[in-house]
Amino acid sequence: QVICVLILPIFSHSSLSFLSLSLLSQDENGVVLSLGADSQWLIVSAKPFRLDIMEGREVLLSLNSRGLLTAKEDGMWEETFKSHTDNKPNGPSSISLDFSLPGVEHVYGIPEHADSLKLKTTDGGDPYRLFNLDVFQYELFNPMALYGAIPVMLSHSAQRTMGIFWLNAAETWVDISSNTAGKTVFGQMLDYVQGSSETPQTDVRWISESGIIDVFIMLGPTPTDVFSQYASLTGTQAFPPLSALAYHQCRWNYNDQEDVAAVDQGFDEHDIPYDFIWLDIEHTDGKRYFTWDPHKFPQPKDMLQGLIDKRRKMVTIVDPHIKVDSSYKIHNEIRSKGFYVKNKDGGDYEGWCWPGNSGYPDFTNPEMRAWWASMFAYDQYEGSMENMYTWNDMNEPSVFNGPEVTMHKDALHGNWENRDLHNLYGLYVQMATAEGLIERSGGVERPFVLTRAFFAGSQRYGAVWTGDNTAEWDHLKISIPMCLSLGLVGVSFCGADVGGFFKSPSTELLVRWYQTGAYQPFFRAHAHLDTPRREPWLFGPENTALIREAVRQRYALLPYWYQLFYHAHHSGQPVMRPLWVEYPHDTATFSTDDQFLLGRDLLVHPVTEEGASGVTAYLPGKGEVWFDVHTFQKHNGAQNLYIPVTISSIPVFQRGGSIIPRKARVRRSSSCMEHDPYTLFVALSPKRFAQGELYIDDGHTFNFDKQKQFIHRRLSFANNALSSRNLAPGSQFITPSWIEKIVILGASKPSKATLKTPDGKESLLEFEFDASMSVLTLRKPGVNAGVDWTVVLQ
């Protein structure tokens, strides 16, 4: 049995080079190693095996301090689940290891679970389970397995953030215990009064059914450091096309081409923007993927061209279960090439799914993945066009007649059993699909692929969503911690089905879900086949107006969303993040999961309670100021702020000391807004100069990376001057977009405002000043968004 532990200490962000270990001392029972950083070392003891990571006299983390290391422990050679028997041809092969985290009370991560952001202790209950499953109507606040599994846990205290990456794709269980769990407030106060010296500690035990112990320990010490360290291992979030950050309209199913055209026209008639319309499984010819129903979708290219004419796009579903049908080209080729997963006896593994009897391609085989990718070529996927993208569902994989509705563990991927790599299957499906979309464009266009199943590293290939949720208020609430948990472990492009997949939402719930979804990274409405139609205009003009406003807020903010994803792609920093990421010393933020930050500068507290007349938002940061983005009212940080709300309210605040770009001219799709002008919102702070960025590229190709075709500018307000300076002198890109308006929050009234450009020209700007709100509006600077300029207030 192999044990591999890699420790990621503080390292150079510019080169991602790790500091080397050096031997300090050794004896017959162990060694002491320097970790390269000041006063950090590693103590390795042999009998019994134990590993302690130290900083000064402080223990940061211990392995096997409780002696729970096991490898290939004794167990049953055969197990039965209902009518299914697992013969375990290799015998019992489970492994486990414990980790102790002194000084830690808060741990996060290990998605996917429908649970709070802060992980709960599992004493007296089931451990958190990581095993990708197709779960029907999943339960909330439960450690049960769901569609994806990322075996990464973050610990956080006011002193340090660390991470543990348990690299194992087999079924995994995570037990969490804490010496402070269950203590009442009175008990904690009693400890304080009595001078209790017990140090808080969280203990974690990882248990996997098979494989080796392969662990990466990320020492931080800051949240940003941990994100960078993890990104160096598994990669960063794929940079999506800008349109993928806009609004998506989906249901199971839009009936035919006429239905698609009618829905598309409905958005225009009701002045609601959208970018993507989606087709679920019913669009195919008998659930044969890469095909179209010849009666309902006889002319798919005409349908897609109609969307192109409005600068809109489509997503079609391509699932990884293949109908066993000798007249189906995809099945015949996979079978003839031997690319199907095999059963334990060596025959093609078959199971039941949407098409009926189905085979399951072996996506662990690189030759299979290359062939799958080639099927997305325009001459292979008949009816496809450049504005059509892909959705991979059911890729846990889902097997309706399999154990727990998934593949048998003794199914074979080459020489490997499914039990060894089960949680990787969905990642490989999305990987091959994304590669297919890239290849079909000759490597030019960025793909968009949505997946339901995922593993560590899935962020490199597209987006995920939280699966088949329900139209209930608690499901709306849980979407926030579920997406926050994913962001902490690299997957920034996450969202939940707006309105709920199962059942039918009340109009109030639907409106509130749109308002919440508009401020989550992946923004898609979706609904079950058996639910009534749910297009935004079907609930009366007042609710249509409320939904329209929520969607328009999303579109106006797309420049900021795009900038955040650019940074996520380059650095691994989450787009949607818990408050403690930016305020790591503020203990009041450590368990907060009903509000969140977008980047550093926007704080969002959606209304998720039925019939709410108010919400209480925590505005972090002593000495900070926060501005309501709707009213421009200023509020001090480090306070719980009660906010009266109506059905139209979406509480959002901009941090003082920030500059956020928006586009005020919302059109029918994001592509229609490509060359529109920008409005800059400058929020002043007594604590710091205001800073922000503006990132622009073509919005859809890899030219930003391969040819350095982009604009990246630093926006700064200091000493009564707002300036734009180039952050990427080596890049080249030209935009016709210009700066239309500048809104400065917390300003004083100037006597004049002067625009200065590099050619030496100066011009006076018109302005308005609202003394009651201290808001200064500068109109029509008219300067190109890609050049240097300065506005001086006097």
Long-range contacts (C-beta under 8 A, 24 or more apart in sequence): 1-71, 1-72, 1-95, 1-212, 1-213, 2-212, 2-213, 2-214, 3-69, 3-71, 3-97, 3-212, 3-213, 4-212, 4-213, 4-214, 4-215, 5-51, 5-63, 5-213, 5-215, 5-216, 5-217, 6-215, 6-216, 6-217, 7-35, 7-42, 7-53, 7-216, 7-217, 7-219, 8-216, 8-217, 8-218, 8-219, 8-229, 8-232, 8-233, 9-35, 9-36, 9-37, 9-40, 9-219, 10-37, 10-219, 10-220, 10-221, 10-225, 11-229, 11-232, 13-228, 16-228, 16-232, 35-219, 40-219, 53-217, 53-219, 58-102, 58-103, 59-102, 60-102, 60-160, 60-162, 60-219, 61-99, 61-100, 61-101, 61-102, 61-162, 61-217, 61-219, 62-99, 62-100, 62-102, 63-97, 63-98, 63-99, 63-215, 64-97, 64-98, 65-98, 65-100, 66-98, 66-100, 66-203, 66-205, 67-98, 68-96, 68-97, 68-98, 68-205, 69-96, 69-97, 69-98, 69-213, 70-94, 70-95, 70-96, 71-95, 71-213, 81-403, 81-404, 82-403, 84-402, 84-403, 84-408, 86-403, 86-408, 86-409, 86-410, 87-344, 87-410, 88-410, 89-344, 89-410, 89-417, 90-210, 90-417, 93-209, 93-210, 93-211, 94-207, 94-208, 94-209, 94-210, 95-168, 95-207, 95-208, 95-210, 95-211, 95-212, 95-213, 96-205, 96-206, 96-207, 96-208, 97-205, 97-206, 97-213, 97-215, 98-203, 98-204, 98-205, 98-206, 99-164, 99-203, 99-204, 99-205, 99-206, 100-201, 100-202, 100-203, 100-204, 101-155, 101-162, 101-201, 101-202, 101-203, 101-204, 102-199, 102-200, 102-201, 103-157, 103-159, 103-160, 103-199, 103-200, 103-201, 104-155, 104-156, 104-157, 104-200, 104-201, 104-202, 105-157, 105-178, 105-180, 105-200, 105-202, 105-590, 106-155, 106-156, 106-157, 106-202, 106-590, 106-591, 107-153, 107-154, 107-155, 107-156, 107-176, 107-202, 107-204, 108-153, 108-154, 108-155, 108-156, 108-485, 108-488, 108-578, 109-150, 109-152, 109-153, 109-154, 109-163, 109-485, 109-488, 109-489, 110-150, 110-151, 110-152, 110-153, 110-174, 110-485, 110-489, 111-148, 111-149, 111-150, 111-482, 111-485, 111-486, 111-489, 111-491, 112-146, 112-147, 112-148, 112-149, 112-150, 112-454, 112-466, 112-467, 112-482, 112-485, 112-486, 113-142, 113-143, 113-144, 113-146, 113-482, 113-485, 114-138, 114-139, 114-140, 114-141, 114-142, 114-146, 114-466, 114-478, 114-482, 115-140, 115-141, 115-142, 115-143, 115-478, 115-481, 116-141, 116-481, 116-591, 116-593, 117-480, 117-481, 117-484, 117-485, 117-578, 117-591, 117-592, 117-593, 118-590, 118-591, 118-593, 119-153, 119-176, 120-176, 121-176, 121-177, 121-178, 121-181, 121-182, 122-174, 122-175, 122-176, 122-177, 123-177, 123-181, 127-173, 127-174, 127-175, 127-176, 127-205, 127-207, 128-173, 128-174, 128-175, 128-176, 129-171, 129-172, 129-173, 129-174, 130-171, 130-172, 130-173, 130-174, 130-423, 131-171, 131-172, 131-404, 131-422, 131-423, 132-396, 132-406, 132-422, 132-423, 132-425, 132-426, 132-453, 132-454, 132-455, 133-396, 133-404, 133-405, 133-406, 134-394, 134-396, 134-398, 134-405, 134-406, 135-405, 135-467, 135-468, 136-405, 136-468, 137-468, 137-470, 137-502, 138-467, 138-468, 138-469, 140-474, 140-475, 140-478, 141-478, 146-467, 147-396, 147-426, 147-452, 147-453, 147-454, 147-467, 148-423, 148-426, 148-452, 148-453, 148-454, 148-455, 148-458, 148-464, 149-423, 149-454, 149-455, 150-454, 150-455, 150-456, 150-458, 150-486, 150-489, 150-490, 150-491, 151-206, 151-456, 152-230, 152-456, 152-488, 152-489, 152-490, 153-204, 154-223, 154-226, 154-488, 154-489, 155-202, 156-223, 156-580, 156-584, 156-590, 158-584, 158-585, 158-587, 159-221, 160-219, 160-220, 160-221, 161-220, 161-221, 161-222, 161-223, 161-225, 161-226, 161-584, 162-217, 162-218, 162-219, 162-220, 162-221, 162-226, 163-216, 163-217, 163-218, 163-220, 163-226, 163-229, 163-230, 164-204, 164-206, 164-215, 164-216, 164-217, 164-218, 165-215, 165-216, 165-217, 165-218, 165-230, 165-233, 165-234, 165-456, 166-206, 166-208, 166-214, 166-215, 167-214, 167-215, 167-216, 167-456, 168-206, 168-208, 168-211, 168-212, 168-213, 168-214, 169-211, 169-420, 169-421, 169-422, 169-423, 169-424, 169-455, 170-208, 170-209, 170-210, 170-211, 170-419, 170-420, 170-421, 170-422, 170-423, 171-208, 171-209, 171-409, 171-419, 171-422, 171-423, 172-206, 172-207, 172-208, 172-209, 172-423, 173-206, 173-207, 173-208, 174-204, 174-205, 174-206, 174-207, 175-204, 175-205, 175-207, 176-202, 176-203, 176-204, 177-202, 177-203, 178-202, 178-203, 209-409, 209-419, 210-417, 210-419, 210-420, 211-420, 222-584, 223-580, 223-581, 223-584, 224-573, 224-581, 227-490, 227-571, 227-572, 227-573, 227-574, 228-571, 228-572, 230-489, 230-490, 230-572, 231-490, 231-571, 231-572, 234-456, 234-457, 234-459, 234-460, 234-490, 235-457, 235-459, 235-460, 235-490, 236-459, 236-460, 236-490, 236-568, 236-569, 236-570, 236-571, 236-572, 237-459, 237-460, 237-490, 237-491, 237-492, 237-493, 237-565, 237-568, 237-569, 237-572, 237-575, 238-434, 238-446, 238-447, 238-459, 238-460, 238-461, 238-462, 238-493, 238-569, 239-446, 239-565, 239-566, 239-568, 239-569, 239-704, 239-705, 240-446, 240-448, 240-462, 240-463, 240-493, 240-565, 241-445, 241-446, 241-448, 241-699, 241-700, 242-558, 242-562, 242-670, 242-699, 242-700, 243-275, 243-276, 243-313, 243-669, 243-670, 243-671, 243-699, 243-700, 244-275, 244-276, 244-389, 244-448, 244-463, 244-493, 245-521, 245-523, 245-558, 245-561, 245-562, 245-565, 245-670, 246-273, 246-274, 246-275, 246-276, 246-523, 246-554, 246-555, 246-558, 246-669, 246-670, 247-273, 247-274, 247-275, 247-276, 247-523, 247-524, 247-525, 247-551, 247-554, 247-555, 248-274, 248-275, 248-276, 248-277, 248-278, 248-315, 248-522, 248-523, 248-524, 248-525, 249-274, 249-276, 249-277, 249-278, 249-524, 249-525, 249-535, 250-276, 250-277, 250-278, 250-280, 250-315, 250-524, 250-525, 250-526, 250-527, 251-278, 251-280, 251-525, 251-526, 251-527, 251-529, 251-531, 251-533, 251-534, 252-280, 252-281, 252-282, 252-526, 252-527, 252-528, 252-529, 253-279, 253-280, 253-281, 253-282, 253-283, 253-529, 254-278, 254-279, 254-280, 254-283, 255-282, 255-296, 256-293, 256-295, 256-296, 256-297, 257-296, 257-297, 257-298, 257-299, 257-300, 257-302, 257-303, 260-303, 260-314, 261-303, 261-306, 263-535, 264-306, 264-307, 264-310, 264-312, 266-535, 266-537, 267-536, 267-668, 268-310, 268-668, 269-537, 270-536, 270-537, 270-544, 270-548, 271-548, 272-536, 272-537, 272-544, 272-547, 272-548, 272-551, 272-552, 273-551, 273-552, 273-555, 273-666, 273-667, 273-668, 273-669, 273-670, 274-312, 274-551, 274-668, 274-669, 275-312, 275-313, 275-669, 275-670, 275-671, 276-312, 276-313, 276-314, 276-315, 276-389, 276-524, 277-307, 277-312, 277-313, 277-314, 277-315, 278-314, 278-315, 278-316, 278-317, 278-391, 278-524, 278-526, 279-314, 279-315, 279-316, 279-317, 280-317, 280-529, 281-317, 281-319, 281-354, 282-529, 283-316, 283-317, 284-317, 286-323, 286-355, 287-323, 287-354, 287-355, 287-356, 288-323, 288-325, 288-328, 288-330, 288-355, 289-317, 289-318, 289-319, 289-322, 289-330, 290-318, 290-330, 290-375, 290-380, 290-381, 290-382, 291-382, 292-382, 292-383, 297-383, 300-383, 300-384, 301-383, 301-385, 304-383, 304-384, 304-385, 304-387, 304-388, 305-385, 307-387, 308-385, 308-387, 310-668, 310-669, 311-668, 311-669, 311-671, 311-672, 312-387, 312-668, 312-669, 312-671, 313-387, 313-388, 313-389, 314-387, 314-388, 314-389, 315-388, 315-389, 315-390, 315-391, 315-448, 315-450, 316-384, 316-388, 316-389, 316-390, 316-391, 317-390, 317-391, 317-392, 317-393, 318-390, 318-391, 318-392, 318-433, 319-353, 319-354, 319-392, 319-393, 319-394, 319-395, 320-360, 320-361, 320-363, 320-392, 320-394, 320-395, 320-397, 320-425, 320-429, 321-351, 321-353, 321-354, 321-355, 321-358, 321-359, 321-360, 321-394, 321-397, 321-398, 321-399, 322-355, 322-358, 322-359, 322-360, 322-361, 323-355, 323-356, 323-357, 323-358, 324-350, 324-356, 324-357, 324-358, 324-359, 325-355, 330-375, 331-359, 333-371, 334-359, 334-361, 334-368, 334-371, 335-359, 337-367, 337-368, 337-371, 339-365, 339-367, 339-368, 339-371, 341-407, 341-411, 341-412, 341-413, 341-418, 342-411, 342-412, 343-408, 343-410, 343-411, 343-412, 344-408, 344-410, 344-411, 344-412, 346-412, 349-407, 349-408, 349-411, 349-412, 351-399, 351-400, 351-401, 351-402, 351-407, 352-399, 352-400, 352-401, 353-394, 353-398, 353-399, 353-400, 354-394, 360-397, 360-399, 360-407, 360-411, 362-413, 362-414, 363-425, 363-428, 363-429, 363-431, 363-432, 364-413, 364-414, 364-416, 364-421, 364-424, 364-425, 364-428, 365-413, 365-414, 368-432, 369-428, 369-431, 369-432, 369-435, 370-432, 370-435, 372-432, 372-433, 372-436, 373-432, 373-433, 373-435, 373-436, 373-439, 374-436, 374-439, 375-436, 376-433, 376-436, 376-437, 376-439, 376-440, 377-436, 377-439, 377-440, 378-440, 384-440, 386-441, 386-445, 389-437, 389-447, 389-448, 389-449, 390-433, 390-436, 390-437, 390-447, 390-448, 390-449, 390-450, 391-449, 391-450, 392-426, 392-429, 392-430, 392-433, 392-449, 392-450, 392-451, 392-452, 392-453, 393-452, 394-452, 395-425, 395-426, 395-429, 395-430, 395-451, 395-452, 395-453, 396-425, 396-426, 396-452, 396-453, 397-425, 397-426, 397-453, 423-453, 423-455, 424-455, 425-453, 426-451, 426-452, 426-453, 426-454, 426-455, 426-458, 427-451, 427-453, 427-454, 427-455, 427-457, 427-458, 427-461, 429-453, 430-454, 430-458, 430-461, 430-462, 431-460, 431-461, 433-461, 434-461, 434-462, 443-702, 444-701, 444-702, 444-703, 445-700, 445-701, 445-702, 446-700, 446-701, 446-702, 450-522, 454-491, 456-489, 456-490, 457-490, 458-491, 459-490, 459-491, 459-492, 459-493, 462-493, 463-493, 463-494, 463-495, 463-521, 463-522, 464-491, 464-493, 464-494, 464-522, 465-494, 465-495, 465-496, 465-497, 465-522, 465-524, 466-494, 466-495, 466-496, 466-497, 467-501, 468-497, 468-501, 468-502, 468-528, 469-496, 469-497, 469-500, 469-501, 469-502, 470-500, 470-501, 470-502, 470-503, 471-499, 471-500, 471-501, 471-502, 471-503, 471-504, 471-505, 471-509, 471-510, 471-531, 472-500, 472-503, 472-509, 473-509, 473-608, 473-609, 473-610, 475-500, 476-500, 476-509, 476-512, 476-513, 476-516, 476-608, 477-594, 477-608, 479-516, 479-517, 479-520, 480-516, 480-520, 480-593, 480-594, 480-595, 480-596, 480-606, 480-608, 481-593, 483-520, 483-521, 483-576, 484-576, 484-577, 484-578, 484-593, 484-596, 487-521, 487-574, 487-575, 487-576, 487-577, 488-574, 488-577, 488-578, 488-581, 490-572, 490-574, 492-521, 492-564, 492-565, 492-568, 492-574, 492-575, 492-576, 493-521, 493-522, 493-565, 493-575, 494-520, 494-521, 494-522, 494-576, 495-520, 495-521, 495-522, 495-523, 495-524, 496-520, 497-524, 497-525, 497-526, 497-527, 498-523, 498-524, 498-525, 498-526, 499-525, 499-526, 499-527, 499-534, 500-527, 501-526, 501-527, 501-528, 502-528, 502-531, 503-528, 503-531, 504-531, 504-532, 504-534, 505-534, 506-610, 507-539, 507-540, 507-543, 508-610, 508-611, 508-647, 509-610, 510-534, 510-539, 510-543, 510-547, 511-543, 511-546, 511-547, 511-550, 511-647, 512-606, 512-607, 512-608, 514-546, 514-547, 514-550, 514-551, 515-546, 515-550, 515-606, 515-607, 515-650, 516-606, 516-607, 516-608, 517-550, 518-550, 518-551, 518-553, 518-554, 518-650, 519-553, 519-554, 519-598, 519-602, 519-604, 519-606, 519-650, 519-652, 520-576, 521-561, 521-565, 521-575, 521-576, 523-554, 546-647, 546-648, 549-648, 550-650, 552-666, 553-650, 555-663, 555-666, 555-667, 555-670, 555-673, 556-662, 556-663, 556-664, 556-666, 557-660, 557-662, 558-663, 558-670, 558-673, 559-661, 559-662, 559-663, 559-678, 559-694, 559-695, 559-696, 560-598, 560-599, 560-602, 560-660, 560-661, 560-662, 561-598, 562-695, 562-699, 563-599, 563-661, 563-693, 563-694, 563-695, 564-598, 564-599, 566-695, 566-712, 567-599, 575-599, 579-603, 579-618, 579-620, 582-620, 583-620, 583-621, 586-620, 586-621, 586-638, 588-618, 588-620, 589-618, 589-620, 592-618, 600-655, 600-658, 601-654, 601-655, 601-658, 601-660, 601-683, 601-692, 602-629, 602-652, 602-653, 602-654, 602-655, 602-660, 603-652, 603-653, 603-654, 603-655, 604-650, 604-651, 604-652, 605-643, 605-651, 605-652, 606-650, 606-651, 607-645, 607-649, 607-650, 607-651, 612-645, 613-644, 613-645, 614-642, 614-643, 614-644, 614-645, 615-642, 615-643, 615-645, 615-651, 616-640, 616-641, 616-642, 616-643, 617-641, 617-643, 617-651, 617-653, 619-653, 621-655, 623-686, 623-687, 624-655, 624-656, 624-657, 624-685, 624-687, 625-655, 625-656, 625-683, 625-685, 625-686, 625-687, 625-746, 626-653, 626-654, 626-655, 626-656, 627-653, 627-654, 627-656, 627-683, 627-745, 627-746, 628-652, 628-653, 629-653, 629-654, 629-681, 631-773, 632-745, 632-770, 632-773, 632-775, 633-773, 634-745, 634-746, 634-774, 654-681, 654-683, 654-745, 655-683, 655-685, 656-683, 656-684, 656-685, 656-686, 656-687, 656-690, 656-745, 656-746, 657-683, 657-684, 657-685, 657-687, 657-688, 657-689, 657-690, 657-691, 658-682, 658-683, 658-690, 658-691, 658-692, 659-683, 659-690, 659-691, 659-692, 659-693, 659-715, 659-716, 659-717, 660-692, 661-692, 661-694, 661-715, 664-740, 664-741, 670-699, 671-699, 674-699, 675-735, 675-736, 675-737, 676-737, 677-737, 677-738, 677-739, 677-740, 677-741, 677-785, 678-737, 678-738, 678-739, 678-740, 678-785, 679-739, 679-740, 679-741, 679-742, 679-743, 680-715, 680-722, 680-739, 680-741, 680-742, 680-743, 681-743, 681-745, 682-715, 682-717, 682-722, 682-742, 682-743, 682-744, 682-745, 683-745, 683-746, 684-717, 684-744, 684-745, 684-746, 684-747, 685-746, 689-716, 689-717, 689-718, 690-716, 690-717, 690-718, 691-715, 691-716, 691-717, 693-727, 694-724, 694-785, 696-733, 696-735, 696-737, 696-785, 696-786, 697-733, 698-733, 707-732, 708-732, 709-733, 711-735, 711-785, 711-786, 713-785, 713-786, 717-744, 720-750, 720-792, 720-793, 720-794, 721-790, 721-791, 721-792, 721-793, 722-790, 722-791, 722-793, 723-788, 723-789, 723-790, 723-791, 724-787, 724-788, 724-789, 724-790, 725-788, 726-788, 733-786, 734-786, 735-784, 735-785, 735-786, 736-784, 737-784, 737-785, 737-786, 738-781, 738-782, 738-783, 738-784, 738-785, 739-781, 739-782, 739-783, 739-784, 739-785, 739-789, 740-780, 740-781, 741-777, 741-778, 741-779, 741-780, 741-781, 742-777, 742-778, 742-781, 742-791, 743-775, 743-776, 743-777, 743-778, 744-775, 744-776, 744-777, 744-778, 745-773, 745-774, 745-775, 746-774, 747-774, 747-775, 747-776, 747-793, 748-774, 748-776, 749-776, 750-776, 750-793, 750-794, 751-794, 752-793, 752-794, 753-778, 753-791, 753-792, 753-793, 753-794, 754-791, 754-792, 754-794, 755-781, 755-782, 755-783, 755-789, 755-790, 755-791, 756-789, 756-790, 756-791, 756-792, 757-783, 757-787, 757-788, 757-789, 758-787, 758-788, 758-789, 765-791
